[in-house]
């Protein structure tokens, strides 16, 4: 599988890869077997060094859905908050498909300027604009016979969306400044951390393009809604980064793990990864302690001033989390202040995890 970065510094010229040839003809895909999940998935798209790990039933269902969708050639829209692993699922779709031996090309739409993105997607001919000293194929050409990931699709300018819709519908396009029609055979996967329905309502995204992209849809839940994954992800990242520690470290302390469970992780898996990385670098004992977590105040979920709309379990959970944080994750001290035994407190925290809460 070829994986092309959207970093021009680390990518060889697309002309070197493809040559300046006639209009592209579709390449046939070759069926590929799916590798073990732990060696396949990538949290942030940087390859196997960042493997995704999950145990929750929710993610197991999503993974199974992705494998089913991979058998189709239809476009897939993957939505979810930033850091939830949308590219992880995009890679599953590619690796599980008949295009697995073709190219996997990622375009970060949010990182490209409005004037650059059309050329990046469709290529340009020599002299098409100032600085276009050579003809250059675009990402659709690179991905011919494979998969093209349009990351953060909502950032594509609305004026360019019509041309994108055309290539999805008709599988053909012209380079910027060119007249020759190129035909491509590309499976498009798009991601967004925005609600595209609202973008359509606000006239920022074309409705016809949204419907074309949303033939198959996968919604990724935030980490706070799949807390069963926190312990395994924390352990995985700990194993990945502990070699960078200044002292030998062998584990994550129970008190620290309780605090990790208790946090709502607005930055999702990516944020958890960075927190564990930081803790491994600053740890001064054999196990990662609560004090090793970065800026505990930034990991604070304060007790809400208004409890209306919350269940009794949610209210109790907030109170317990507050006392745990005040005592740096020490369950014995927190239980003493709450007037319960440590065993009672542990049982309550276990029950919250079973309910999908954290404590």
Buried (B, 14 or more C-beta within 10 A) or exposed (E): BEBBEBEEEEEEEBBEBBEEEEEBEEBEBEEBEEEEBEEBBBBBBEEEEBBBBBEBEBBEEBBEBBBEBBEEBEBBBBBBBEBBBBBBBBBBBBBBBBBBBBBBBBBBBEBBEEEEBBBBBBBBBEEBEEEBEEBBBBBBBBBBBBBBBBBBBBBBBEEBBEBBBBBBEEBBBBBBBBEEEBBBBBBBBBBBBBEBEEBBEEEBBBEEBBEBBBBBEBEBBBBBBBBBBBBEBBBBBBEBBBEEBEEEBEEBBEBBBBBBBBBBBEBBBBBBBBBBBBBBBBBEEEBBBBBBBBEBEEBEBEEEEEEEEEEEBBEBBBEBBBBBBEBBBBBEBBBBEBEBEBEEBBEBBEBBBEBEBBB
